[in-house]
Amino acid sequence: MQRFAIALLFILVSGCAAQAPWEKVDLDQQAEAYTNLGMGYLNQGQINRGLINFKKALKARPSYSEALHGTALALQQQGEFDLSERYFKKALQTKGNETDVRNNYAAFLFKQSRYDEARKQLEIASKDIYYADRRLVFTNLGYVSIKLEQTDKALGYFQQALVLDSTFIPPHRALLELFSKQQAWQQAEQHWLALRDAQINDETTLKQALIVVQHTGNQKEARYINSLLNSTN
């Protein structure tokens, strides 16, 4: 059986702004425009150019949350972890996309193996009932719970993510693995069927699914999975 692969899901807000008369508009618009450019550069892997634009945004508005957040993400990608955390904390102290910041700060903490701290940030984020991507927060809480060896909580969080979006792939993958480990084959099979319907055909998933359907006695599904595995070899 494959070892559980865990990686928290980041949110990287992208944006673009045309080269316009920024210098002639108010400082809030300048900060927003430069931040959008910076996030766009981060999406393209151009970290230094991103940082330059975040610096310009912060020159216009020193407490602009989105620019502080972008700076934290850029510094994290550069391996400047102490500085990155400082900017995450600054971003959380200002008004802005606080739940986005908390999710990404939790992912930062997760990568530092600071799982309980990540959990606390995600629990706060999960209470934002108006957050557009709460499924992501609950999925990340599931991953953190696995690291904390809290399997029952992980199951609950992944299931909550699917209540919010039944088509979201990461919790289906996680539940396929978790239920397999518990030998809850019928439950595991339901998550394989959801992955199959979404045309998830990577080798790791297929091998896990084959174990599951062999235990449920679903010979038709076993033949289907074997045909997919043979086609990938």
Long-range contacts (C-beta under 8 A, 24 or more apart in sequence): 1-180, 1-181, 1-208, 1-211, 2-177, 2-204, 2-207, 2-208, 4-146, 4-174, 4-177, 5-204, 6-143, 6-146, 6-147, 7-143, 8-106, 8-107, 8-110, 8-111, 8-118, 8-140, 8-143, 8-144, 9-103, 9-107, 9-136, 9-139, 9-140, 9-170, 10-73, 10-103, 10-104, 10-107, 11-100, 11-103, 11-104, 11-133, 11-136, 12-39, 12-42, 12-43, 12-73, 13-39, 13-66, 13-97, 13-100, 14-39, 14-40, 14-43, 15-39, 15-40, 16-40, 27-60, 27-61, 28-60, 28-61, 30-56, 30-57, 30-60, 30-61, 31-57, 31-58, 31-60, 31-61, 31-64, 31-66, 31-67, 32-57, 32-64, 32-66, 33-57, 34-60, 34-67, 35-64, 35-66, 35-67, 35-70, 38-67, 38-70, 38-74, 39-66, 39-70, 42-70, 42-73, 42-74, 42-77, 47-74, 47-77, 47-78, 50-74, 51-75, 63-94, 64-94, 64-96, 65-91, 65-94, 65-95, 65-96, 65-97, 65-98, 65-101, 66-91, 66-96, 66-97, 68-94, 68-96, 69-96, 69-97, 69-100, 69-101, 69-104, 72-101, 72-104, 72-105, 72-108, 73-104, 76-108, 81-108, 81-112, 84-108, 98-128, 99-125, 99-128, 99-131, 99-137, 103-136, 103-137, 103-140, 106-140, 106-144, 107-140, 110-140, 110-143, 110-144, 110-147, 115-144, 115-147, 115-148, 116-148, 118-144, 119-144, 119-145, 119-148, 134-164, 135-161, 135-162, 135-164, 135-165, 135-168, 135-171, 136-161, 138-164, 138-171, 139-168, 139-170, 139-171, 139-174, 142-171, 142-174, 143-174, 146-174, 146-178, 151-178, 151-182, 154-178, 166-194, 167-194, 167-198, 169-195, 169-198, 169-200, 172-198, 172-200, 173-200, 173-205, 176-205, 176-208, 176-209, 176-212, 177-208, 180-208, 180-211, 180-212, 183-215, 185-212, 185-215, 185-216, 186-216, 188-212, 189-213, 189-216, 189-218, 189-221, 192-221, 196-224, 201-228, 201-232, 203-229, 203-232, 206-232
